[in-house]
Amino acid sequence: MTAFAPRRPVRCAAQGGSTLLEVLIAMLVLSFGLLGLAGLTAASLRYVKMAQFQSIGVQLAAELGERMRGNVDGFEAGSYIKTDAYSTAAVTIPACASSPCSAADLAAIDLAQWAQELRRRLPGGDGFVQRDAVNPLATDIWILWSDPDATVGAADDAKASLSVAGANDCPAVAVTGLAAGTVKPRCMYYRITL
């Protein structure tokens, strides 16, 4: 009968410390993955906030449309036009000039209350409203709010690409006169038809 001697593992002197190196490389790869995950989380939070602002914009545009439908005489007279430049100044609600209120007075009150609601629900919220020249029953509404990621004169406009294509096409008259370094308004366009 033959006896077998157990085999001893062969150790190579060149492999000393290779396990520690592998662990360090794995930690490096894991840290890059975690950094990427943190960036993805931050971007998703920005997109969620943008979606919230867009949802509020839809609600407020629909609200103005309902106010216009409630005051058809004021709408037909062109009283629901707001074409002043972007501003975050406080809004005062006008009083009726006559008793009972005229259609133009009601339209002015509606626009002031709507602008006040824009400022309350959106950061730096404002609106721009104009009638369509071709279709007399259509009104174009832009909802504007301040986007802290984009400033006027910033070299990197890649941050302004958070919303859908064409959403930042503000009317030129609405964004004229903004000083360099101020927050650019982000715009969303809606069309209301009575």
C-alpha positions as protocol buffer text, in pm:
chain_id: "A"
residue {
  index: 1
  type: MET
  ca { x: 0 y: 0 z: 0 }
}
residue {
  index: 2
  type: THR
  ca { x: 127 y: 336 z: -89 }
}
residue {
  index: 3
  type: ALA
  ca { x: 96 y: 637 z: 129 }
}
residue {
  index: 4
  type: PHE
  ca { x: 29 y: 972 z: -29 }
}
residue {
  index: 5
  type: ALA
  ca { x: 183 y: 1276 z: 122 }
}
residue {
  index: 6
  type: PRO
  ca { x: -43 y: 1583 z: 139 }
}
residue {
  index: 7
  type: ARG
  ca { x: 48 y: 1857 z: -105 }
}
residue {
  index: 8
  type: ARG
  ca { x: 146 y: 2189 z: 31 }
}
residue {
  index: 9
  type: PRO
  ca { x: 31 y: 2505 z: -146 }
}
residue {
  index: 10
  type: VAL
  ca { x: 303 y: 2673 z: -343 }
}
residue {
  index: 11
  type: ARG
  ca { x: 350 y: 3040 z: -254 }
}
residue {
  index: 12
  type: CYS
  ca { x: 500 y: 3284 z: -491 }
}
residue {
  index: 13
  type: ALA
  ca { x: 684 y: 3579 z: -344 }
}
residue {
  index: 14
  type: ALA
  ca { x: 561 y: 3810 z: -623 }
}
residue {
  index: 15
  type: GLN
  ca { x: 195 y: 3783 z: -507 }
}
residue {
  index: 16
  type: GLY
  ca { x: 245 y: 3930 z: -163 }
}
residue {
  index: 17
  type: GLY
  ca { x: -12 y: 4211 z: -96 }
}
residue {
  index: 18
  type: SER
  ca { x: -218 y: 4153 z: -411 }
}
residue {
  index: 19
  type: THR
  ca { x: -538 y: 4103 z: -209 }
}
residue {
  index: 20
  type: LEU
  ca { x: -500 y: 4446 z: -50 }
}
residue {
  index: 21
  type: LEU
  ca { x: -451 y: 4604 z: -392 }
}
residue {
  index: 22
  type: GLU
  ca { x: -765 y: 4431 z: -522 }
}
residue {
  index: 23
  type: VAL
  ca { x: -965 y: 4562 z: -227 }
}
residue {
  index: 24
  type: LEU
  ca { x: -841 y: 4917 z: -288 }
}
residue {
  index: 25
  type: ILE
  ca { x: -935 y: 4900 z: -657 }
}
residue {
  index: 26
  type: ALA
  ca { x: -1280 y: 4766 z: -567 }
}
residue {
  index: 27
  type: MET
  ca { x: -1328 y: 5053 z: -321 }
}
residue {
  index: 28
  type: LEU
  ca { x: -1227 y: 5302 z: -589 }
}
residue {
  index: 29
  type: VAL
  ca { x: -1474 y: 5157 z: -840 }
}
residue {
  index: 30
  type: LEU
  ca { x: -1747 y: 5154 z: -573 }
}
residue {
  index: 31
  type: SER
  ca { x: -1678 y: 5518 z: -479 }
}
residue {
  index: 32
  type: PHE
  ca { x: -1713 y: 5628 z: -844 }
}
residue {
  index: 33
  type: GLY
  ca { x: -2041 y: 5438 z: -863 }
}
residue {
  index: 34
  type: LEU
  ca { x: -2168 y: 5607 z: -547 }
}
residue {
  index: 35
  type: LEU
  ca { x: -2068 y: 5950 z: -679 }
}
residue {
  index: 36
  type: GLY
  ca { x: -2258 y: 5880 z: -999 }
}
residue {
  index: 37
  type: LEU
  ca { x: -2560 y: 5769 z: -798 }
}
residue {
  index: 38
  type: ALA
  ca { x: -2547 y: 6089 z: -592 }
}
residue {
  index: 39
  type: GLY
  ca { x: -2540 y: 6298 z: -910 }
}
residue {
  index: 40
  type: LEU
  ca { x: -2833 y: 6102 z: -1048 }
}
residue {
  index: 41
  type: THR
  ca { x: -3028 y: 6162 z: -728 }
}
residue {
  index: 42
  type: ALA
  ca { x: -2961 y: 6535 z: -739 }
}
residue {
  index: 43
  type: ALA
  ca { x: -3068 y: 6555 z: -1104 }
}
residue {
  index: 44
  type: SER
  ca { x: -3386 y: 6359 z: -1034 }
}
residue {
  index: 45
  type: LEU
  ca { x: -3475 y: 6600 z: -753 }
}
residue {
  index: 46
  type: ARG
  ca { x: -3433 y: 6892 z: -993 }
}
residue {
  index: 47
  type: TYR
  ca { x: -3655 y: 6719 z: -1250 }
}
residue {
  index: 48
  type: VAL
  ca { x: -3920 y: 6649 z: -985 }
}
residue {
  index: 49
  type: LYS
  ca { x: -3919 y: 7017 z: -886 }
}
residue {
  index: 50
  type: MET
  ca { x: -3944 y: 7119 z: -1253 }
}
residue {
  index: 51
  type: ALA
  ca { x: -4240 y: 6886 z: -1300 }
}
residue {
  index: 52
  type: GLN
  ca { x: -4406 y: 7038 z: -995 }
}
residue {
  index: 53
  type: PHE
  ca { x: -4364 y: 7389 z: -1137 }
}
residue {
  index: 54
  type: GLN
  ca { x: -4501 y: 7277 z: -1475 }
}
residue {
  index: 55
  type: SER
  ca { x: -4803 y: 7122 z: -1305 }
}
residue {
  index: 56
  type: ILE
  ca { x: -4868 y: 7445 z: -1116 }
}
residue {
  index: 57
  type: GLY
  ca { x: -4831 y: 7638 z: -1444 }
}
residue {
  index: 58
  type: VAL
  ca { x: -5095 y: 7420 z: -1612 }
}
residue {
  index: 59
  type: GLN
  ca { x: -5334 y: 7478 z: -1322 }
}
residue {
  index: 60
  type: LEU
  ca { x: -5282 y: 7854 z: -1326 }
}
residue {
  index: 61
  type: ALA
  ca { x: -5319 y: 7880 z: -1705 }
}
residue {
  index: 62
  type: ALA
  ca { x: -5644 y: 7683 z: -1685 }
}
residue {
  index: 63
  type: GLU
  ca { x: -5760 y: 7909 z: -1403 }
}
residue {
  index: 64
  type: LEU
  ca { x: -5702 y: 8220 z: -1614 }
}
residue {
  index: 65
  type: GLY
  ca { x: -5889 y: 8055 z: -1900 }
}
residue {
  index: 66
  type: GLU
  ca { x: -6186 y: 7993 z: -1670 }
}
residue {
  index: 67
  type: ARG
  ca { x: -6175 y: 8355 z: -1553 }
}
residue {
  index: 68
  type: MET
  ca { x: -6184 y: 8465 z: -1918 }
}
residue {
  index: 69
  type: ARG
  ca { x: -6479 y: 8236 z: -1989 }
}
residue {
  index: 70
  type: GLY
  ca { x: -6658 y: 8386 z: -1689 }
}
residue {
  index: 71
  type: ASN
  ca { x: -6614 y: 8741 z: -1824 }
}
residue {
  index: 72
  type: VAL
  ca { x: -6671 y: 8709 z: -2199 }
}
residue {
  index: 73
  type: ASP
  ca { x: -6741 y: 9083 z: -2238 }
}
residue {
  index: 74
  type: GLY
  ca { x: -6405 y: 9168 z: -2081 }
}
residue {
  index: 75
  type: PHE
  ca { x: -6234 y: 8907 z: -2300 }
}
residue {
  index: 76
  type: GLU
  ca { x: -6391 y: 9040 z: -2620 }
}
residue {
  index: 77
  type: ALA
  ca { x: -6296 y: 9396 z: -2521 }
}
residue {
  index: 78
  type: GLY
  ca { x: -5930 y: 9287 z: -2489 }
}
residue {
  index: 79
  type: SER
  ca { x: -5907 y: 9349 z: -2114 }
}
residue {
  index: 80
  type: TYR
  ca { x: -5728 y: 9020 z: -2045 }
}
residue {
  index: 81
  type: ILE
  ca { x: -5396 y: 9129 z: -2191 }
}
residue {
  index: 82
  type: LYS
  ca { x: -5082 y: 9143 z: -1978 }
}
residue {
  index: 83
  type: THR
  ca { x: -4780 y: 9235 z: -2187 }
}
residue {
  index: 84
  type: ASP
  ca { x: -4552 y: 9405 z: -1938 }
}
residue {
  index: 85
  type: ALA
  ca { x: -4195 y: 9286 z: -1878 }
}
residue {
  index: 86
  type: TYR
  ca { x: -4108 y: 9013 z: -1629 }
}
residue {
  index: 87
  type: SER
  ca { x: -4126 y: 9141 z: -1274 }
}
residue {
  index: 88
  type: THR
  ca { x: -4140 y: 8994 z: -926 }
}
residue {
  index: 89
  type: ALA
  ca { x: -4278 y: 9312 z: -769 }
}
residue {
  index: 90
  type: ALA
  ca { x: -4579 y: 9288 z: -542 }
}
residue {
  index: 91
  type: VAL
  ca { x: -4920 y: 9307 z: -706 }
}
residue {
  index: 92
  type: THR
  ca { x: -5199 y: 9530 z: -580 }
}
residue {
  index: 93
  type: ILE
  ca { x: -5557 y: 9433 z: -655 }
}
residue {
  index: 94
  type: PRO
  ca { x: -5748 y: 9726 z: -806 }
}
residue {
  index: 95
  type: ALA
  ca { x: -6092 y: 9828 z: -686 }
}
residue {
  index: 96
  type: CYS
  ca { x: -6393 y: 9869 z: -911 }
}
residue {
  index: 97
  type: ALA
  ca { x: -6422 y: 10215 z: -1061 }
}
residue {
  index: 98
  type: SER
  ca { x: -6801 y: 10192 z: -1074 }
}
residue {
  index: 99
  type: SER
  ca { x: -7076 y: 10004 z: -898 }
}
residue {
  index: 100
  type: PRO
  ca { x: -7152 y: 9746 z: -1024 }
}
residue {
  index: 101
  type: CYS
  ca { x: -6809 y: 9659 z: -1163 }
}
residue {
  index: 102
  type: SER
  ca { x: -6763 y: 9687 z: -1538 }
}
residue {
  index: 103
  type: ALA
  ca { x: -6627 y: 9400 z: -1748 }
}
residue {
  index: 104
  type: ALA
  ca { x: -6291 y: 9581 z: -1776 }
}
residue {
  index: 105
  type: ASP
  ca { x: -6276 y: 9626 z: -1396 }
}
residue {
  index: 106
  type: LEU
  ca { x: -6347 y: 9256 z: -1345 }
}
residue {
  index: 107
  type: ALA
  ca { x: -6076 y: 9167 z: -1597 }
}
residue {
  index: 108
  type: ALA
  ca { x: -5824 y: 9391 z: -1417 }
}
residue {
  index: 109
  type: ILE
  ca { x: -5913 y: 9230 z: -1084 }
}
residue {
  index: 110
  type: ASP
  ca { x: -5888 y: 8881 z: -1237 }
}
residue {
  index: 111
  type: LEU
  ca { x: -5544 y: 8953 z: -1384 }
}
residue {
  index: 112
  type: ALA
  ca { x: -5417 y: 9103 z: -1057 }
}
residue {
  index: 113
  type: GLN
  ca { x: -5543 y: 8807 z: -853 }
}
residue {
  index: 114
  type: TRP
  ca { x: -5395 y: 8567 z: -1106 }
}
residue {
  index: 115
  type: ALA
  ca { x: -5057 y: 8745 z: -1097 }
}
residue {
  index: 116
  type: GLN
  ca { x: -5067 y: 8741 z: -718 }
}
residue {
  index: 117
  type: GLU
  ca { x: -5132 y: 8364 z: -727 }
}
residue {
  index: 118
  type: LEU
  ca { x: -4840 y: 8320 z: -970 }
}
residue {
  index: 119
  type: ARG
  ca { x: -4606 y: 8497 z: -729 }
}
residue {
  index: 120
  type: ARG
  ca { x: -4737 y: 8296 z: -435 }
}
residue {
  index: 121
  type: ARG
  ca { x: -4713 y: 7950 z: -593 }
}
residue {
  index: 122
  type: LEU
  ca { x: -4404 y: 7982 z: -817 }
}
residue {
  index: 123
  type: PRO
  ca { x: -4062 y: 8127 z: -726 }
}
residue {
  index: 124
  type: GLY
  ca { x: -4053 y: 8469 z: -890 }
}
residue {
  index: 125
  type: GLY
  ca { x: -4374 y: 8383 z: -1076 }
}
residue {
  index: 126
  type: ASP
  ca { x: -4518 y: 8614 z: -1340 }
}
residue {
  index: 127
  type: GLY
  ca { x: -4729 y: 8586 z: -1651 }
}
residue {
  index: 128
  type: PHE
  ca { x: -4754 y: 8723 z: -2004 }
}
residue {
  index: 129
  type: VAL
  ca { x: -5089 y: 8713 z: -2185 }
}
residue {
  index: 130
  type: GLN
  ca { x: -5172 y: 8822 z: -2539 }
}
residue {
  index: 131
  type: ARG
  ca { x: -5456 y: 8758 z: -2781 }
}
residue {
  index: 132
  type: ASP
  ca { x: -5396 y: 8572 z: -3104 }
}
residue {
  index: 133
  type: ALA
  ca { x: -5421 y: 8803 z: -3405 }
}
residue {
  index: 134
  type: VAL
  ca { x: -5554 y: 8530 z: -3636 }
}
residue {
  index: 135
  type: ASN
  ca { x: -5799 y: 8346 z: -3409 }
}
residue {
  index: 136
  type: PRO
  ca { x: -6006 y: 8593 z: -3204 }
}
residue {
  index: 137
  type: LEU
  ca { x: -6108 y: 8323 z: -2954 }
}
residue {
  index: 138
  type: ALA
  ca { x: -5752 y: 8214 z: -2873 }
}
residue {
  index: 139
  type: THR
  ca { x: -5522 y: 8358 z: -2610 }
}
residue {
  index: 140
  type: ASP
  ca { x: -5152 y: 8283 z: -2567 }
}
residue {
  index: 141
  type: ILE
  ca { x: -5032 y: 8253 z: -2206 }
}
residue {
  index: 142
  type: TRP
  ca { x: -4673 y: 8229 z: -2088 }
}
residue {
  index: 143
  type: ILE
  ca { x: -4607 y: 8135 z: -1728 }
}
residue {
  index: 144
  type: LEU
  ca { x: -4268 y: 8265 z: -1609 }
}
residue {
  index: 145
  type: TRP
  ca { x: -4075 y: 8183 z: -1293 }
}
residue {
  index: 146
  type: SER
  ca { x: -3719 y: 8227 z: -1176 }
}
residue {
  index: 147
  type: ASP
  ca { x: -3481 y: 7938 z: -1228 }
}
residue {
  index: 148
  type: PRO
  ca { x: -3194 y: 7960 z: -980 }
}
residue {
  index: 149
  type: ASP
  ca { x: -2976 y: 7739 z: -1204 }
}
residue {
  index: 150
  type: ALA
  ca { x: -2971 y: 7986 z: -1495 }
}
residue {
  index: 151
  type: THR
  ca { x: -2860 y: 8348 z: -1477 }
}
residue {
  index: 152
  type: VAL
  ca { x: -2844 y: 8613 z: -1746 }
}
residue {
  index: 153
  type: GLY
  ca { x: -2499 y: 8624 z: -1903 }
}
residue {
  index: 154
  type: ALA
  ca { x: -2396 y: 8283 z: -1767 }
}
residue {
  index: 155
  type: ALA
  ca { x: -2142 y: 8108 z: -1985 }
}
residue {
  index: 156
  type: ASP
  ca { x: -2291 y: 7764 z: -1919 }
}
residue {
  index: 157
  type: ASP
  ca { x: -2645 y: 7745 z: -2054 }
}
residue {
  index: 158
  type: ALA
  ca { x: -2651 y: 7365 z: -2032 }
}
residue {
  index: 159
  type: LYS
  ca { x: -2847 y: 7392 z: -1707 }
}
residue {
  index: 160
  type: ALA
  ca { x: -3128 y: 7565 z: -1895 }
}
residue {
  index: 161
  type: SER
  ca { x: -3209 y: 7241 z: -2075 }
}
residue {
  index: 162
  type: LEU
  ca { x: -3409 y: 7091 z: -1788 }
}
residue {
  index: 163
  type: SER
  ca { x: -3748 y: 7140 z: -1948 }
}
residue {
  index: 164
  type: VAL
  ca { x: -3895 y: 7023 z: -2275 }
}
residue {
  index: 165
  type: ALA
  ca { x: -3770 y: 7170 z: -2603 }
}
residue {
  index: 166
  type: GLY
  ca { x: -3908 y: 7514 z: -2677 }
}
residue {
  index: 167
  type: ALA
  ca { x: -4028 y: 7568 z: -2320 }
}
residue {
  index: 168
  type: ASN
  ca { x: -3777 y: 7848 z: -2262 }
}
residue {
  index: 169
  type: ASP
  ca { x: -3892 y: 8055 z: -2558 }
}
residue {
  index: 170
  type: CYS
  ca { x: -4012 y: 8354 z: -2362 }
}
residue {
  index: 171
  type: PRO
  ca { x: -4166 y: 8645 z: -2550 }
}
residue {
  index: 172
  type: ALA
  ca { x: -3888 y: 8895 z: -2619 }
}
residue {
  index: 173
  type: VAL
  ca { x: -4077 y: 9184 z: -2460 }
}
residue {
  index: 174
  type: ALA
  ca { x: -4130 y: 8983 z: -2141 }
}
residue {
  index: 175
  type: VAL
  ca { x: -3760 y: 8933 z: -2072 }
}
residue {
  index: 176
  type: THR
  ca { x: -3612 y: 9260 z: -2195 }
}
residue {
  index: 177
  type: GLY
  ca { x: -3404 y: 9468 z: -1960 }
}
residue {
  index: 178
  type: LEU
  ca { x: -3283 y: 9191 z: -1729 }
}
residue {
  index: 179
  type: ALA
  ca { x: -2948 y: 9287 z: -1583 }
}
residue {
  index: 180
  type: ALA
  ca { x: -2652 y: 9052 z: -1613 }
}
residue {
  index: 181
  type: GLY
  ca { x: -2623 y: 8821 z: -1314 }
}
residue {
  index: 182
  type: THR
  ca { x: -2997 y: 8820 z: -1242 }
}
residue {
  index: 183
  type: VAL
  ca { x: -3199 y: 8502 z: -1250 }
}
residue {
  index: 184
  type: LYS
  ca { x: -3342 y: 8415 z: -1592 }
}
residue {
  index: 185
  type: PRO
  ca { x: -3711 y: 8334 z: -1596 }
}
residue {
  index: 186
  type: ARG
  ca { x: -3812 y: 7995 z: -1725 }
}
residue {
  index: 187
  type: CYS
  ca { x: -4116 y: 8009 z: -1952 }
}
residue {
  index: 188
  type: MET
  ca { x: -4395 y: 7770 z: -2034 }
}
residue {
  index: 189
  type: TYR
  ca { x: -4638 y: 7839 z: -2317 }
}
residue {
  index: 190
  type: TYR
  ca { x: -5010 y: 7761 z: -2317 }
}
residue {
  index: 191
  type: ARG
  ca { x: -5289 y: 7838 z: -2560 }
}
residue {
  index: 192
  type: ILE
  ca { x: -5641 y: 7886 z: -2427 }
}
residue {
  index: 193
  type: THR
  ca { x: -5936 y: 7886 z: -2665 }
}
residue {
  index: 194
  type: LEU
  ca { x: -6279 y: 8007 z: -2553 }
}
